[in-house]
Amino acid sequence: MLVNGKWAEDWQPVQAKDEKGGFVRQISSFRNWVTPDGSAGPSGEGGFAAEPGRYHLYVAYICPWASRTLIGRKLKGLEEVISVSIVEPALSKQGWRFGDYPGATADEVNGATYMHEIYTRADPQFTGRATVPVLWDRKRATIVNNESSDILRMLNSGFGDLAGSEVDLYPAAHRGDIDAFNERIYPSLNNGVYRTGFATTQIAYEEAFAEVFSCLDWIEPLLEGRKFLFDDHPTEADIRLFVTLVRFDVAYHGLFKCNLRRLSDYANLKAFCRRMLDWPGIAETVNFDHIKRGYYSIESLNPTRIVPVGPQLAEIF
Ligand SMILES: N[C@@H](CCC(=O)N[C@@H](CS)C(=O)NCC(=O)O)C(=O)O
């Protein structure tokens, strides 16, 4: 992580721990919003008006949080408006790195080698972890926001007419349901798999493990007879569910020891993932090679860094 703008120690996954040895995720620190007219959003300051070519997304294909924003960008037709850089899948001793691994890109905007350079460019004294996703503003040469739930929401409505209107990711009629669903699945499933995998005590592991499977067991019947959770197209809630489910059998079941059942044992969840993958644009955001290589590069969980051969995406879905 960075301490006062300097890279301080070799990268390791556990951020902070609670009193039981449970994994605690860092709170995102850049919270400004792109809005159609540059007025301030729900948090942070104004001055970030929607403009084509002004904003850039830094992402990792392995990362479910970053993948939320990649899917949002596709579904809102913003590929020509917002450019993207993709880090290499394997975490280096200095965290995320740009390079020539297949599917990764260089950083054409800032010319950085490591993601942490983007943080110190925005704040030379930054202390914290250099996470993805990051939404970068070329004009003010700073980070607009590094919280995926904010970025996903601003992709839906912050870009005004620059975005497509066919898919509303946060339809007014379903906002209460979407918020409640997001709130329930974040701790127990989206972050729950990480709390399981990065637990440092048996009790913290078992508690997180139980929450993961009770959450999956709760969602499975909800999807009975439905294409998507709340509408006839994907919304924020579907995106936030999908990014965790699609990684489940290939990374969380093995590496994170979420192994009571596989995702493919849940008929409705599996069929839901297939429908998401069939929605135009979504499959392009899922890179199984990066997902496998990235998770299995985490040395504290997999000291040999051997990448498992199976399963392939087509075998699961
Ligand atoms: N709250 C953030 C979390 C992002 C996050 O934790 N990303 C992980 C990748 S899955 C990361 O970049 N980790 C690098 C690190 O912690 O050093 C969000 O949702 O945007």
Ligand as a Chemical Component Dictionary entry (heavy atoms), coordinates in Angstrom:
data_LIG
# 
_chem_comp.id                   LIG 
_chem_comp.type                 NON-POLYMER 
_chem_comp.pdbx_formal_charge   0 
_chem_comp.three_letter_code    LIG 
# 
loop_
_chem_comp_atom.comp_id 
_chem_comp_atom.atom_id 
_chem_comp_atom.alt_atom_id 
_chem_comp_atom.type_symbol 
_chem_comp_atom.charge 
_chem_comp_atom.model_Cartn_x 
_chem_comp_atom.model_Cartn_y 
_chem_comp_atom.model_Cartn_z 
_chem_comp_atom.pdbx_ordinal 
LIG N1  N1  N 0 -14.769 -0.465 -2.783 1  
LIG C1  C1  C 0 -13.996 -0.681 -3.904 2  
LIG C2  C2  C 0 -13.205 -1.977 -3.791 3  
LIG C3  C3  C 0 -12.280 -2.176 -4.928 4  
LIG C4  C4  C 0 -11.245 -3.266 -4.637 5  
LIG O1  O1  O 0 -11.061 -3.686 -3.488 6  
LIG N2  N2  N 0 -10.566 -3.725 -5.695 7  
LIG C5  C5  C 0 -9.545  -4.743 -5.537 8  
LIG C6  C6  C 0 -9.527  -5.697 -6.699 9  
LIG S1  S1  S 0 -10.795 -6.894 -6.670 10 
LIG C7  C7  C 0 -8.171  -4.102 -5.566 11 
LIG O2  O2  O 0 -7.896  -3.294 -6.425 12 
LIG N3  N3  N 0 -7.296  -4.513 -4.657 13 
LIG C8  C8  C 0 -5.938  -4.075 -4.646 14 
LIG C9  C9  C 0 -5.472  -3.818 -3.238 15 
LIG O3  O3  O 0 -6.273  -3.961 -2.321 16 
LIG O4  O4  O 0 -4.305  -3.479 -3.088 17 
LIG C10 C10 C 0 -14.941 -0.688 -5.067 18 
LIG O5  O5  O 0 -15.972 -1.376 -5.025 19 
LIG O6  O6  O 0 -14.670 -0.011 -6.024 20 
# 
loop_
_chem_comp_bond.comp_id 
_chem_comp_bond.atom_id_1 
_chem_comp_bond.atom_id_2 
_chem_comp_bond.value_order 
_chem_comp_bond.pdbx_ordinal 
LIG N1  C1  SING 1  
LIG C1  C2  SING 2  
LIG C1  C10 SING 3  
LIG C2  C3  SING 4  
LIG C3  C4  SING 5  
LIG C4  O1  DOUB 6  
LIG C4  N2  SING 7  
LIG N2  C5  SING 8  
LIG C5  C6  SING 9  
LIG C5  C7  SING 10 
LIG C6  S1  SING 11 
LIG C7  O2  DOUB 12 
LIG C7  N3  SING 13 
LIG N3  C8  SING 14 
LIG C8  C9  SING 15 
LIG C9  O3  DOUB 16 
LIG C9  O4  SING 17 
LIG C10 O5  DOUB 18 
LIG C10 O6  SING 19 
# 
